[in-house]
Amino acid sequence: MTERMLTVADAAVLLGTWKTSGERFPRRLVAERRIRYVKVGSHVRIPESAIQEYLTAHTVEPVQRRRRRRYGRAA
């Protein structure tokens, strides 16, 4: 079971935050312990599956809107 371990920069690219906030967002997730990570000495590595779990848990599905009746109910 060899899982790919990502650097914080790689995690930022997968999360799509590289251009806007750089490594700041993944580092905040680690600091707030909102995502799994591994500490190797002074280096932080994030399992690729942790990124997928985070994205799945925070995905918002669209709501099906009911069609409104054009006219109100008849009395």
C-alpha distance (Angstrom), angle and dihedral (degrees) to the residues before:
residue distance angle dihedral
M1 . . .
T2 3.75 . .
E3 3.73 110.5 .
R4 3.76 123.6 -170.4
M5 3.80 111.6 -107.4
L6 3.79 114.4 -150.9
T7 3.75 130.4 -151.0
V8 3.79 117.1 -128.1
A9 3.81 89.1 -102.3
D10 3.83 91.3 52.6
A11 3.81 90.0 48.9
A12 3.81 89.9 51.7
V13 3.80 89.8 53.8
L14 3.83 92.0 50.1
L15 3.80 91.5 47.5
G16 3.79 90.2 49.5
T17 3.80 94.4 -123.4
W18 3.79 98.8 111.1
K19 3.81 97.3 102.7
T20 3.80 97.5 40.7
S21 3.79 107.0 39.4
G22 3.78 103.8 -0.6
E23 3.78 113.7 -152.9
R24 3.78 93.0 -17.9
F25 3.82 98.3 93.2
P26 3.83 97.3 49.9
R27 3.80 89.9 44.6
R28 3.80 89.3 52.6
L29 3.81 90.3 50.7
V30 3.80 88.9 53.0
A31 3.82 93.9 45.3
E32 3.82 91.6 50.3
R33 3.83 90.0 43.8
R34 3.80 91.4 -125.4
I35 3.81 91.8 134.5
R36 3.81 134.4 40.6
Y37 3.78 116.5 -104.3
V38 3.78 141.9 165.4
K39 3.77 123.4 -132.5
V40 3.82 112.9 -145.6
G41 3.78 105.4 -176.1
S42 3.78 103.7 -56.9
H43 3.81 93.0 -22.8
V44 3.79 124.5 97.7
R45 3.80 119.3 -144.7
I46 3.78 124.4 -174.6
P47 3.81 120.9 -155.1
E48 3.79 112.6 -123.5
S49 3.81 89.8 -128.5
A50 3.82 89.5 58.3
I51 3.80 89.6 59.6
Q52 3.82 90.8 49.6
E53 3.82 91.4 47.9
Y54 3.80 91.0 49.9
L55 3.81 92.3 49.9
T56 3.81 92.3 46.8
A57 3.80 92.7 48.7
H58 3.81 92.3 50.1
T59 3.79 98.7 42.9
V60 3.79 112.9 117.8
E61 3.78 115.6 -150.9
P62 3.82 118.9 -142.9
V63 3.78 118.5 -102.3
Q64 3.79 119.4 -121.6
R65 3.76 107.4 -127.4
R66 3.75 118.0 -145.1
R67 3.74 117.0 -129.1
R68 3.74 112.2 -106.3
R69 3.73 118.5 -130.9
R70 3.73 111.6 -109.6
Y71 3.77 93.0 -136.6
G72 3.78 130.5 29.7
R73 3.77 123.0 -104.2
A74 3.77 118.2 -71.3
A75 3.78 114.5 -108.7
